[in-house]
Amino acid sequence: MPPDGAWTAKEGIALIGDAAHAMSPYAAQGAAMAIEDAVALAAALACEPTSLAAALSLYEHARRKRVKRVAARGAFNRFTWHASGPVAFVRDRVLALRKPETLAADFDWLYGCDIGEP
Ligand SMILES: Cc1cc2nc3c(=O)[nH]c(=O)nc-3n(C[C@H](O)[C@H](O)[C@H](O)COP(=O)(O)OP(=O)(O)OC[C@H]3O[C@@H](n4cnc5c(N)ncnc54)[C@H](O)[C@@H]3O)c2cc1C
């Protein structure tokens, strides 16, 4: 998908999930993002009940930064998982030095995100 394409049209069209921003599989977040989109779209519609155009714009604005960050994480995973030679050596050294808890904490922004209000 073109990463910066429009996800909404003010006439009343909103794309969510893969239709808006299909991702590489390397972060395993395509379905998660589709669910988050649905929550964010519902919240935006509740927040702007009198203007569909404003609600759709709010939804798109609320989601774009996070979806971009998650897609970037997928691209990073793809790079590191398929690395070879010196890059793979450095990757393995870094992973060996890090504690599992701190590695897991690196993903708090991804798995601990509260979509909540737009
Ligand atoms: C092998 C694999 C593993 C995955 N693992 C994960 C994972 O671990 N975690 C994760 O978050 N994501 C994962 N994903 C990604 C995830 O499956 C997708 O990102 C997610 O299903 C997207 O949901 P969606 O509702 O946007 O699209 P879809 O699930 O593709 O739903 C679109 C629906 O629209 C229907 N449709 C299409 N055209 C029409 C039409 N003209 N009229 C009526 N209906 C139509 C389709 O039949 C389909 O049912 C994985 C994907 C694959 C392929």
PDBQT file of the ligand as one rigid body, heavy atoms in Angstrom, charges set to zero:
ROOT
HETATM    1  C1  LIG A 201      -0.320 -15.968   7.451  1.00  0.00    +0.000 C 
HETATM    2  C2  LIG A 201      -0.723 -14.686   8.127  1.00  0.00    +0.000 A 
HETATM    3  C3  LIG A 201      -0.427 -14.506   9.473  1.00  0.00    +0.000 A 
HETATM    4  C4  LIG A 201      -0.801 -13.322  10.123  1.00  0.00    +0.000 A 
HETATM    5  N1  LIG A 201      -0.506 -13.166  11.456  1.00  0.00    +0.000 NA
HETATM    6  C5  LIG A 201      -0.910 -12.055  12.085  1.00  0.00    +0.000 A 
HETATM    7  C6  LIG A 201      -0.662 -11.902  13.497  1.00  0.00    +0.000 A 
HETATM    8  O1  LIG A 201      -0.089 -12.762  14.155  1.00  0.00    +0.000 OA
HETATM    9  N2  LIG A 201      -1.089 -10.759  14.090  1.00  0.00    +0.000 N 
HETATM   10  C7  LIG A 201      -1.737  -9.777  13.402  1.00  0.00    +0.000 A 
HETATM   11  O2  LIG A 201      -2.106  -8.764  14.015  1.00  0.00    +0.000 OA
HETATM   12  N3  LIG A 201      -1.953  -9.892  12.062  1.00  0.00    +0.000 NA
HETATM   13  C8  LIG A 201      -1.570 -11.003  11.393  1.00  0.00    +0.000 A 
HETATM   14  N4  LIG A 201      -1.806 -11.149  10.046  1.00  0.00    +0.000 N 
HETATM   15  C9  LIG A 201      -2.399 -10.030   9.298  1.00  0.00    +0.000 C 
HETATM   16  C10 LIG A 201      -3.921 -10.023   9.452  1.00  0.00    +0.000 C 
HETATM   17  O3  LIG A 201      -4.476 -11.258   9.074  1.00  0.00    +0.000 OA
HETATM   18  C11 LIG A 201      -4.493  -8.901   8.569  1.00  0.00    +0.000 C 
HETATM   19  O4  LIG A 201      -3.769  -7.717   8.756  1.00  0.00    +0.000 OA
HETATM   20  C12 LIG A 201      -5.940  -8.684   8.948  1.00  0.00    +0.000 C 
HETATM   21  O5  LIG A 201      -6.709  -9.837   8.650  1.00  0.00    +0.000 OA
HETATM   22  C13 LIG A 201      -6.511  -7.476   8.201  1.00  0.00    +0.000 C 
HETATM   23  O6  LIG A 201      -7.869  -7.378   8.532  1.00  0.00    +0.000 OA
HETATM   24  P1  LIG A 201      -8.841  -6.602   7.571  1.00  0.00    +0.000 P 
HETATM   25  O7  LIG A 201     -10.186  -6.696   8.217  1.00  0.00    +0.000 OA
HETATM   26  O8  LIG A 201      -8.280  -5.251   7.283  1.00  0.00    +0.000 OA
HETATM   27  O9  LIG A 201      -8.808  -7.374   6.195  1.00  0.00    +0.000 OA
HETATM   28  P2  LIG A 201      -9.254  -8.869   5.878  1.00  0.00    +0.000 P 
HETATM   29  O10 LIG A 201      -9.075  -9.763   7.077  1.00  0.00    +0.000 OA
HETATM   30  O11 LIG A 201      -8.531  -9.235   4.621  1.00  0.00    +0.000 OA
HETATM   31  O12 LIG A 201     -10.799  -8.756   5.628  1.00  0.00    +0.000 OA
HETATM   32  C14 LIG A 201     -11.298  -8.235   4.419  1.00  0.00    +0.000 C 
HETATM   33  C15 LIG A 201     -12.581  -8.976   4.144  1.00  0.00    +0.000 C 
HETATM   34  O13 LIG A 201     -13.245  -8.357   3.034  1.00  0.00    +0.000 OA
HETATM   35  C16 LIG A 201     -13.731  -9.364   2.187  1.00  0.00    +0.000 C 
HETATM   36  N5  LIG A 201     -13.903  -8.773   0.859  1.00  0.00    +0.000 N 
HETATM   37  C17 LIG A 201     -12.952  -8.461  -0.056  1.00  0.00    +0.000 A 
HETATM   38  N6  LIG A 201     -13.512  -7.925  -1.151  1.00  0.00    +0.000 NA
HETATM   39  C18 LIG A 201     -14.852  -7.884  -0.909  1.00  0.00    +0.000 A 
HETATM   40  C19 LIG A 201     -15.973  -7.432  -1.666  1.00  0.00    +0.000 A 
HETATM   41  N7  LIG A 201     -15.833  -6.908  -2.885  1.00  0.00    +0.000 N 
HETATM   42  N8  LIG A 201     -17.194  -7.550  -1.118  1.00  0.00    +0.000 NA
HETATM   43  C20 LIG A 201     -17.372  -8.063   0.131  1.00  0.00    +0.000 A 
HETATM   44  N9  LIG A 201     -16.327  -8.499   0.892  1.00  0.00    +0.000 NA
HETATM   45  C21 LIG A 201     -15.100  -8.429   0.369  1.00  0.00    +0.000 A 
HETATM   46  C22 LIG A 201     -12.676 -10.461   2.243  1.00  0.00    +0.000 C 
HETATM   47  O14 LIG A 201     -13.215 -11.694   1.843  1.00  0.00    +0.000 OA
HETATM   48  C23 LIG A 201     -12.331 -10.430   3.729  1.00  0.00    +0.000 C 
HETATM   49  O15 LIG A 201     -13.170 -11.261   4.497  1.00  0.00    +0.000 OA
HETATM   50  C24 LIG A 201      -1.471 -12.302   9.394  1.00  0.00    +0.000 A 
HETATM   51  C25 LIG A 201      -1.761 -12.506   8.027  1.00  0.00    +0.000 A 
HETATM   52  C26 LIG A 201      -1.398 -13.673   7.407  1.00  0.00    +0.000 A 
HETATM   53  C27 LIG A 201      -1.744 -13.870   5.945  1.00  0.00    +0.000 C 
ENDROOT
TORSDOF 0
